[in-house]
Amino acid sequence: MQPRNSISALIISVAAVLLFTMSQQLRARDIRLMSYNIHNSIGLDGRLDTKRIASVIDNVSPEVVAIQEIDSITGRSHGRNLLAEIAGYAGMRHLFAPAIDFDGGKYGIGILCKEKPIKEIQVSLPGSEEKRTLLAVEFKDYVFACTHLSLTEADRLKSLAKIDSVAALFDKPFFIAGDLNSQPGDRFMEQFTKQFDILSSVEAKTFPADNPAELIDYIAVKKGASEIAGTKRSKVIDEPLASDHRPIYADVTLKQSPAKIISVKPYLQNPTDGGITVMWQTSVPATGFVEYGTSPDDMKRERTLLDGQADWGTLHKVRLTGIEPGQKYYYRVISREILDYGAYRKTFGDSAVSELRSFTLPSPSSTDFTAIVFNDLHQQSKTFEALCNQIKGIDYDFVVFNGDCIDDPYSHAQASHFLKELNEGIGADSVPVFYIRGNHEIRGAYSVGLRNLFDRPGDKAYSAFNWGDTRFVILDCGEDKPDDTYVYYGMNDFTSLRREQAQFLKSELKSKDFKKAGKKVLVHHAPIYGLDVDYTDYNPCLEIWGPILEKAPFNVSLNAHTHEFAYHPRGTRGNNFPVIIGGGYQMDSATVMILSRKGSEMRLKVIDTQGNTLLETTL
């Protein structure tokens, strides 16, 4: 049965704080490969100048560079480590592979790179006039090899088999760059191109640098690398002086494997007002849409649009509306990598499909539910895992993370990493999650951007919503110190936010939705009642909200922040309703709450990491 109301997709734009992160990810799968025979840093003017070589490299801004013809601690170079000097000037890492002993030191090839290598392999290659070598360096997504082949074609042909055997060691794209001492059409190049695809330019010559007449420098990739989407650009650089060879580079786009496209699995948000939001993240820019339906065999495809354009990027948020209460829906998300988004041409990679999952929204008159509430995890994975073990076997309908769970977010990657842990720990692809902000979610460079990882009711840090016949009111307490505290540098104004919520509370308590609800639950991070003076003498929420809440008919208030479990029955702290405060992040203090309702009875159970029941009460 299809829903009576149409299901539409609502795009929710990403805040500007994420644009920098996204732009970095847009370039993350593009790599610039460079090769340069530097003639031992001696230019055609006879001057040895490592800074000049580094400047040439720096102007190209490659991720990795194959260097040929370089001394290491030789008499000819006055005992200098030339590769280290170039790497220092260019701001890159360096790896050296000696081919021969020379003049008290070594002479050979090297690799400069920005990314930290996983491992390196050096293999000797034949050379009748001079021994040669191959240096292969493995990175996360690819392998890059550098070589300088023999002047003798027979040696070069023998070298090809050794190069191929090294490439076979890796299940990644294998790039090779260097001075191959062979021109297009030579017997060696005919054999080489049967096994490797040339990525660098074949239109321009590379040697000699002042008046190029030969093409002998190349960048290539082992054939069959399905991860390679293609070469965006390649060029022989017009540099006639710094060396006797001209440098070359190629820009290569890597495709992401389908298994790695979805980096944060779908998680359900904001199950309110007959709708639900499906969110997920991708490791690469991608288009995204949801397939959904009341039967897994009959699902429609829905995407999000912004002024007629399909949304794309790495953060995906689709709002489905018109969901029929009580009806089970099946869904999955599909993301297709975008390799290049041009004005008149777009290039796509592979698609990833998430596992089939389902969700059900409660009917307005339903009473029964079970909710799980965590708090103050402070990114302690082992504590969270221990608490999750205590709720195994419980059939819960939604989950609340009541603040200070994603600790002091300083980057998108850090926040997303623990968000992924939280979502997967409680199965957020099948049960909706409400993320409430604590004071530690307010701190850190990514604290403003953090809100874009969630879809909160009303797009505010505070809200009210119904789960069936139960009304939930969520408040945001802000920081736990005054706005003018020096560590905030004048960038906070939670006083205004609390006053704004005071008006919200007044309206909410008078609303029909609140008055008609069979049960009423208040949730916020820092306690208003029970925040003892020995913990802090700063409690602005009590000052601003206390007069409004002193007669409010809530059945319970669920709080956190103090890192100590506490139960304050109605009237014991000036509270008009029971107050339950969750524990801390240590194994011996952490707690999880189980809030359940069956018919007219609502109960709360609090357990610790060992499964001990600290509280079980009827509300």
C-alpha positions, 0 to 999 in steps of 0.5 A: 500500500502506498502512502496517501500523501505524496512523499517529497524530498527536501534538501537541507543545505550544508553550512559554509563551515563545511564548504572548505571540507567539501572542497578538500574532498573534491580534490582528494581523488585527484593526484598530480604525478611528476617526474624530473631528471634533475641532473644532480641539481646542476643546471645548464648554467653549470650551477648546482642549485637545489633550491632552484630545483625545489622551486620548479617542483613547488610551482607544479605542486605535485602529490608525488615526484620521481627524481632521477640522477641525484647524489647522496653525500658524495665528494662531487656534491661536497658531502651534501644530502641533495634530496633532503635539501630539495625535500626541505625546500619543497615541504615534502617527504623524501625516500632515496634509492642508491643505484651505485656507490660513487665518489665516497657516497651514493648515486641513484634515484628518489621519490618526494611525496606529501603523503606518508608512505605505507612501505617501500621496495627497492629492486636492482635492475640490469645496466651494462654501463651502470647498474640501475634500480627501481624504487616503489612506494606504497600509499593508501590508494596507489603505488608510485615507482621511480626508475632510470633505465639503462642506455642499452635496450637489452637491459631495458627489456630485461628490466621490464619483467622485473618491473612487472613482477613488482607491480604484481605485488600490489592490488592497487593502481601501480604508477611508474615514472622516470627517465626510460631512455627510450623514445616512442616507436623503439622496441622497448616502448612497444613492449612497455606499452603492452603492459602500461598505459602512458599518462604523460604527454606524448606531444612534446619532447623532454631532452635536452632541456634548452632545445628538446629533441627527444621524448625519453621521460614518462609517467605510466600506469599498469594496465587493468587498473579499474580505479583509474578514471583517466588523465585530466591533464598532462604537460611537459613543463617549459623549464630550459635551465634548472636541469638538462631534462624538462620536468613532466606531470600528469593529473590522474583521477582515481575512482573510489571502489563501491565498497568504500563510497559510503563512509557513514551508513544511513541514519534516521533523523527527525521522525516528526510531523509525518516525515523522517530524514535519511542522512549518510556520508560518502568518502567522495563527491556523489549524487545521492537518492533514496529508494523506498516503499512499503514493499521491498519489491516495489520501491520508488526512487527519490532524490533531493533538489535545490531550485531544480538541481540535484544535490551532490557532495559528501554529506547527504540529507533527504527529508521524506514527508507524507509517511503514513503512521503505523506503516512499515517502510523499507528503504536504501540509499544509492550514491554514485561517485562524481569524478568531474562536474564540468559545465557541459560534461560530467564524469561518473564513477561507480555506485554504492548501495546500502543494505535494505532497512526499514522504519515505522512512525507511530500513529498519533494515538499510540501509547507504547514505546521504548526509548534508550538514552545515553549521555556524557560518553565523551567519545569513550568507545569502550564505555559506549560498547559496554553500555550497548551490551546491556541493551541487547535484546531490547526492542527500542523505537528511538534513541537519544544522545543527551549531550557531551557525546561527540567531545570538543569537535575539532574537525569533520573527520573526527566528529564523523568518526565517532558519529559513525560509532554511535549510529552503528552501535544502536542501529540508527539505520533502523531506529531514529536518533535524536542528538542533543547538544551538551556543552562539550559539543559547543567547544572546538573548531568544528562545533558550529559545523557539527549541527550539519550532521544532524536534522533536528526538529524545527532546525533548532537546538531546542524543540518539541515533538510527539512520539505517539501520545507522549510529548517530548520537550528538548532544551539546550542549556548552552555552555556551563560558564558565563558568556563573558568567560575569557576562554570564549573570547566574546564569541558566545551569547547563550543568554539570548538563546536561553531567553529565546527558549523561555518564550518557546517554553511558555508557548509550548506549555500552552499548546494543544499538543502539550496539553493533549499528550498522555505523558510529558518528558523534558530532556536537556543536558545540564540539570536545572534542578540538582546542580549542587552548589559544590559542583557549580554556582552558575545555573542560569537555566534555573534563573530563566526557566525556573519560574516557567517550569515550577508548575509545569506538569512533566512526568520526568526530566532526563538530564546529564552533565554532572557525571554522577547518577542521581535521582531527585524525586518530585519536590526534593530540589524545588522540582515539580517533577522527578529528575534523573541525572545520568552518570559519566564516561568512566566504566565505573560511573557510566549509565544508560536509561531505558524509558518505556511506556505501556498504556498509561504506565511509563517507567524508567530504568537506569543500568550501569556498564555491568548491567546493575539496575541503579533505578527502576521507577514508575513515572 
